Amino acid sequence: MSDTNEQFGKQTRQDDPLMIAEDWMKAGRDVAIATVVETWGSAPRPVGSHLVIDAEGNFEGSVSGGCVEGAVVAEAADVLAQGTPRMLEFGVADETAWEVGLSCGGRIKVFVERLG
């Protein structure tokens, strides 16, 4: 990002997960998008945050951080293979909370769907 864009908080096309998804699809790649649809308590990313994932496991953007994104990328591979969208939930009450990195007490819901 240029200094001007950083200074004013503007995203360039290369920084915007939705634009990246569009570019990947134009290039013939299979693409899934993960979107934060709900948060509760302490959550690292706000509602509306996106992570785009291709069939090769490449990804851009962010829905949380750490192990949560690894779990979302793995689920996205299944969504791409099967075409069926999924609602994922991560949180402290979840038995995997420590494994996926939301031990801070928050909870997030992430919707994963295939594009195109």
CORCOR-V616001 format. One line per field, one symbol per residue. phi: phi as a letter, one per 40 degrees, with the letter a starting at -180 (. if undefined). burial: # if it has 16 or more other C-alpha atoms within 10 Angstrom, else .. Layout:
phi: ???
burial: ???
//
This chain:
phi: .cdccccbgcccdcccdcccdccccccgccbbbbbcbabagcbcbcdgcbbbbbccgcaagabahfcdccccccccccccccgccbbbbbacccccdcccgbcchcabbbcbaccg
burial: ...............###.##..##...#########.#...#..#..#######...######...##..##.######....##.#####....#..####..#########..
//
